[in-house]
Amino acid sequence: MACSLRFTSGATTLGILLGTATWWFLLSSGISLFRKRFRLRQMLIINRISGTLIALLGLASMAEGLARIIFHQSLL
């Protein structure tokens, strides 16, 4: 059981790492392809929207984790 849990944790961590790296690569590649078409003001707006979305997703994840700790809900 412990070995299975370690494998699942490792697979989850690897999945998050690969997903994050892929998202960053696609986002930065897409922006660099169209960079000359955007004005500085538009790039600033895109950066702020992206940063806000990432922050909101992080806060939602933290709130869910805290709620699970407080209310003792299982992860399954």
Secondary structure by P-SEA (a helix, b strand, c coil): caaaaaaaaaaaaaaaaaaaaaaaaaaaaaaaaacccccaaaaaaaaaaaaaaaaaaaaaaaaaaaaaaaaccccc
